[in-house]
Amino acid sequence: MSNRSYSSQPKSVVIVGAGIIGATLGYHISRRAGMTVTLLERDLPGAGASGHSFAWVNGFGKDPRAYHTLNRRSLDMWYRLAHQLDADIGIHYGGEMRWENDPRRATQLRQRVRQIQTWGYPCRLITRAEMLALEPHLHPGDVLAASLSEADIHVETDTFIDVCLRRACEAGAVVYSQTAVTGFVVRDGSIAAVKTVDAEFPCDVVVLASGVQTTELASLAQVQIPQQQSPGIVMKTTPCVEVLHNVAVIHAPAIDEKHQHLHLRQLSDGSLRIGQGTQEGINRDDSQQQADALLDRARAYLPTIGDARAIPTPVGYRPMPLDGFPVLGFTEAVPNLYVALMHSGVTLAPLVGEMATLEIVDDVRVDWFASYRPERFSVRSSG
Ligand SMILES: Cc1cc2nc3c(=O)[nH]c(=O)nc-3n(C[C@H](O)[C@H](O)[C@H](O)COP(=O)(O)OP(=O)(O)OC[C@H]3O[C@@H](n4cnc5c(N)ncnc54)[C@H](O)[C@@H]3O)c2cc1C
């Protein structure tokens, strides 16, 4: 039962942030009859974490099982969203291939594959010959274990965000770029308007889809949404010939103890995105030297990368709630303030966009979000 003071049919929704989450929500909400949607973006759409992401859509490394299932559901929803948007949204199909050259890690990979197979994830062990049949130009080195997660994809986030915002605007939404939210007008405990430097936007509901800045914005409304700092780097290159022919993403092993795993995907313009370590790994070295060294390591596995050059790519900050899990839902303290904050937002965007729309427009509580409510961080003062 909702304790919100506004009507159960909100009309006017202001979304703060036009990253992948704000854009997907903007698309879904604006399709609903009677809704008016305003998106306020302080920079350009996609300039936050979404534009720095590796954008691998997966459930492979997600634990515990309930969180894996959430990601898996969203992965499956990408296909329908692509159909609905009816445009090139920058999806690359083909799955994720990985392999290991170290006995301990090979054992871990075999165990993980068996575990997620029992969870119904379309992942299987493959032989070296199968790897080379999929990617004939790959020089994998020693292969002690290899796997293919066939449903995994990657997404060109700029293209996807652009399409979502275009469709939202066609349905009547208004997007303001380079318009930073600076505060809220609070009346009777709810947000009556969202403030920017030179305007106020009256609203029935405010959605914070503001990535790492969500914590600061929520605190302006006296709501606590703590985050941990999670810097990471996904390096960009100049375009090169097609280096991956069938799979969308590869994870290659470390060449020695001193190095981390490497992950790579290729965009439609031929440029590569390369990262290292895990999906949550901390990385702050955005020097050209580091980027060149990473590209050299990738070239050892994929010599067809040829003379592509590493483009300096600054550190990106993952929106990362303190416990690592999404924060989704209306807040108790400010009943018309909705928070949508998460890591793995590229994977989760279709599910969050559609299910949060049910919560915002239809005033229901989707039980898939039950473990991820904002109140888990509330510290009630005794005074
Ligand atoms: C290095 C790295 C690798 C990643 N790899 C993956 C991956 O492989 N798979 C995956 O699923 N996820 C990955 N992620 C995480 C994923 O990219 C994020 O979870 C997702 O992009 C979050 O989207 P968002 O829209 O919530 O946030 P953002 O994209 O950060 O968007 C928030 C927007 O809010 C705007 N904003 C902030 N403050 C204000 C304000 N005051 N007024 C107006 N606008 C404001 C910002 O400018 C920004 O555009 C990765 C992230 C990083 C950084």
Ligand as a Chemical Component Dictionary entry (heavy atoms), coordinates in Angstrom:
data_LIG
# 
_chem_comp.id                   LIG 
_chem_comp.type                 NON-POLYMER 
_chem_comp.pdbx_formal_charge   0 
_chem_comp.three_letter_code    LIG 
# 
loop_
_chem_comp_atom.comp_id 
_chem_comp_atom.atom_id 
_chem_comp_atom.alt_atom_id 
_chem_comp_atom.type_symbol 
_chem_comp_atom.charge 
_chem_comp_atom.model_Cartn_x 
_chem_comp_atom.model_Cartn_y 
_chem_comp_atom.model_Cartn_z 
_chem_comp_atom.pdbx_ordinal 
LIG C1  C1  C 0 34.633 1.389  -16.391 1  
LIG C2  C2  C 0 33.201 0.891  -16.333 2  
LIG C3  C3  C 0 32.880 -0.367 -16.847 3  
LIG C4  C4  C 0 31.560 -0.832 -16.777 4  
LIG N1  N1  N 0 31.241 -2.036 -17.359 5  
LIG C5  C5  C 0 29.949 -2.448 -17.362 6  
LIG C6  C6  C 0 29.586 -3.628 -18.069 7  
LIG O1  O1  O 0 30.396 -4.282 -18.730 8  
LIG N2  N2  N 0 28.277 -4.014 -18.029 9  
LIG C7  C7  C 0 27.321 -3.290 -17.343 10 
LIG O2  O2  O 0 26.154 -3.682 -17.337 11 
LIG N3  N3  N 0 27.656 -2.160 -16.678 12 
LIG C8  C8  C 0 28.931 -1.724 -16.678 13 
LIG N4  N4  N 0 29.276 -0.564 -16.042 14 
LIG C9  C9  C 0 28.252 0.121  -15.236 15 
LIG C10 C10 C 0 27.297 0.880  -16.103 16 
LIG O3  O3  O 0 27.998 1.594  -17.103 17 
LIG C11 C11 C 0 26.483 1.830  -15.230 18 
LIG O4  O4  O 0 25.824 1.074  -14.223 19 
LIG C12 C12 C 0 25.444 2.578  -16.038 20 
LIG O5  O5  O 0 26.058 3.260  -17.121 21 
LIG C13 C13 C 0 24.709 3.548  -15.130 22 
LIG O6  O6  O 0 23.855 4.333  -15.920 23 
LIG P1  P1  P 0 23.132 5.567  -15.265 24 
LIG O7  O7  O 0 22.258 6.134  -16.310 25 
LIG O8  O8  O 0 22.530 5.144  -13.978 26 
LIG O9  O9  O 0 24.316 6.564  -14.858 27 
LIG P2  P2  P 0 25.135 7.578  -15.759 28 
LIG O10 O10 O 0 25.432 7.041  -17.092 29 
LIG O11 O11 O 0 26.290 8.029  -14.932 30 
LIG O12 O12 O 0 24.115 8.766  -15.960 31 
LIG C14 C14 C 0 23.796 9.686  -14.948 32 
LIG C15 C15 C 0 23.617 11.027 -15.596 33 
LIG O13 O13 O 0 23.171 11.967 -14.622 34 
LIG C16 C16 C 0 23.732 13.217 -14.937 35 
LIG N5  N5  N 0 23.693 14.068 -13.747 36 
LIG C17 C17 C 0 24.396 13.935 -12.605 37 
LIG N6  N6  N 0 24.120 14.956 -11.763 38 
LIG C18 C18 C 0 23.197 15.724 -12.364 39 
LIG C19 C19 C 0 22.531 16.927 -11.996 40 
LIG N7  N7  N 0 22.774 17.544 -10.833 41 
LIG N8  N8  N 0 21.642 17.467 -12.861 42 
LIG C20 C20 C 0 21.390 16.865 -14.060 43 
LIG N9  N9  N 0 22.026 15.728 -14.463 44 
LIG C21 C21 C 0 22.903 15.174 -13.627 45 
LIG C22 C22 C 0 25.145 12.857 -15.364 46 
LIG O14 O14 O 0 25.733 13.903 -16.139 47 
LIG C23 C23 C 0 24.932 11.580 -16.157 48 
LIG O15 O15 O 0 24.788 11.798 -17.547 49 
LIG C24 C24 C 0 30.562 -0.040 -16.153 50 
LIG C25 C25 C 0 30.876 1.248  -15.685 51 
LIG C26 C26 C 0 32.184 1.719  -15.787 52 
LIG C27 C27 C 0 32.502 3.123  -15.323 53 
# 
loop_
_chem_comp_bond.comp_id 
_chem_comp_bond.atom_id_1 
_chem_comp_bond.atom_id_2 
_chem_comp_bond.value_order 
_chem_comp_bond.pdbx_ordinal 
LIG C1  C2  SING 1  
LIG C2  C3  SING 2  
LIG C2  C26 DOUB 3  
LIG C3  C4  DOUB 4  
LIG C4  N1  SING 5  
LIG C4  C24 SING 6  
LIG N1  C5  DOUB 7  
LIG C5  C6  SING 8  
LIG C5  C8  SING 9  
LIG C6  O1  DOUB 10 
LIG C6  N2  SING 11 
LIG N2  C7  SING 12 
LIG C7  O2  DOUB 13 
LIG C7  N3  SING 14 
LIG N3  C8  DOUB 15 
LIG C8  N4  SING 16 
LIG N4  C9  SING 17 
LIG N4  C24 SING 18 
LIG C9  C10 SING 19 
LIG C10 O3  SING 20 
LIG C10 C11 SING 21 
LIG C11 O4  SING 22 
LIG C11 C12 SING 23 
LIG C12 O5  SING 24 
LIG C12 C13 SING 25 
LIG C13 O6  SING 26 
LIG O6  P1  SING 27 
LIG P1  O7  DOUB 28 
LIG P1  O8  SING 29 
LIG P1  O9  SING 30 
LIG O9  P2  SING 31 
LIG P2  O10 DOUB 32 
LIG P2  O11 SING 33 
LIG P2  O12 SING 34 
LIG O12 C14 SING 35 
LIG C14 C15 SING 36 
LIG C15 O13 SING 37 
LIG C15 C23 SING 38 
LIG O13 C16 SING 39 
LIG C16 N5  SING 40 
LIG C16 C22 SING 41 
LIG N5  C17 SING 42 
LIG N5  C21 SING 43 
LIG C17 N6  DOUB 44 
LIG N6  C18 SING 45 
LIG C18 C19 SING 46 
LIG C18 C21 DOUB 47 
LIG C19 N7  SING 48 
LIG C19 N8  DOUB 49 
LIG N8  C20 SING 50 
LIG C20 N9  DOUB 51 
LIG N9  C21 SING 52 
LIG C22 O14 SING 53 
LIG C22 C23 SING 54 
LIG C23 O15 SING 55 
LIG C24 C25 DOUB 56 
LIG C25 C26 SING 57 
LIG C26 C27 SING 58 
# 
